[in-house]
Amino acid sequence: MIKYSLRCSDGHNFEAWFSSSKAYEDQTQDSLVLCPLCDSREIKKNIMSPNIGKKGNKSNTNNDVKKIEVMMNKVRKHVEKNYEYVGKKFPEEARAMHYEEKESKDIYGESSIEEAKELIEEGIDIHPIPGINKKTKN
């Protein structure tokens, strides 16, 4: 299979797949390729660069994931060392500080997704940190 970037005579750009370059040539010559926007049969290939990876080139995804994990572990350790853990009282404590009912301090804790959305809607500045739940921490 081969994917081509195509353009019709009205200037509409679109992509189409063909079993081979010969199949593309045959189908356009027989006016079988239509623009999906205007049904024009006057179709030309756009200039394209090949989508070919280097031989043996593997994605850096695993390396990137490891870097993110290292960074997140550093963030977690910093928060655990420097912030006060308030557990499931987090939404209540965050609101009390936001509305100046309590003295402001650095806290962390737990909330449901719904509670987090409510805090954000109230204008309370929170930042979810994945994997910091004390109960499930490894």
N, C-alpha and C positions, 0 to 999 in steps of 0.2 A: 504494500500500500504506500501511496505517496500523497502528501498533502500540498496543495498549491494555494497560494494567495492570489486571488483573481480580481479583476476589475471589469465592469461592463462599460459600454459606450457612454452611459450617463454618469460615470464616475463613482458608482457604488462599489465598495470593496467588500469581498467576502472570501471565505475559504471553502475548499471542496477536496474530498478524498477521491483518489482514482487507484485502480489496481496496478497501473503502470503509467509511465509517461506516454507510451503509445496509446493507451486507453484514453488519456486526456486528449491527445491529438485527434484520435478517431471521433470521439464524442463531440468535440468542438467543431470539427469539420462537418459532421452530420447535424449540427445545430441542436444537439441534445442537452447542452449545458446552458441553463437559464440563470439569470440574476434572480436571487430570491426576493429582491425588493421591487423590481420593475418588469421582470420576465424578458428582459433584453437577451437576445441570443448572440450579440456581438461581444464576445468575451476574450480578454487577453490576460496573460500571466503578469503579475507584479514582479518586480525585482525582489528576490529573496536571498537570504543567506542560509546555507545549509545548517541543519540542527544536528551536528555530529560531535559527539564527545571525544576527548582524547583517549587513545588506547590505554586501557588499564586505569582510566580516570574514574575514581570512585567518589561518590558524593561525600562532601565534608560534613554531612548531617550528624554523624556520630560524634565527630570532633566538636561541632558546634553545640550539640546537646550536652556534652561533658563540660564545656566552658560555661554554659548556662547553669548547670547543676552546681558547679564550683561557686559561681557568683551568688546563686540563691542560698547556698549553705553559709556563705559569708554574711549575707544580709540577715538570715535567720539567727546566726550566732550573735551578731551585733544587736539585734532587737532583743534577744533573750538576755543579753548581758546588761543592756542599758535602759530597757523599758520595764514597766511594772506589768506583770501578768494579772489580768482581772477576770479571766475565764469567760464564762457565759454571761457575765455582767457587762461585757464590752459595750453593747448598744446603749444600755442604761448609763454607764459611766461616760461614754463619748458624748451623749446628749447633755448630761449634767455639766460637763466642762464647756461644751459649745454654748449652752445657754447661761453660762457663768454662775451656775448653782454650786459648782465645785471649783477648786483651784485647778488650773490647767497643768497637766503633766503628761509625760510620754507613757502611753499604755499600749498593751496588745492583749488580744483575747480571741474569743470565738463568737461568730454570729451566723445565722442562716443567710442564705442568699437573699431572701425576702427582707430580712432585717438590714442587710448591707445596702440594698436598693433604697430602703426607706431613709437610712442615714444620708446617703448621697442626695436623695431628693430634698432633704432638709438643709442641704448645703454643708453638711459635716464632712470634713476632709478625712477620708479613710483610704487605706491602701491594703488590699488583700495580699497576703503573703502565703503562697502555697506551702503546705507541709509543715506548718508551725503548730498544729494542734497538739497540745501536750499529751493527750490521751493516746494518740496513735503514733507518736514520735518513736522512731527506731532507736 
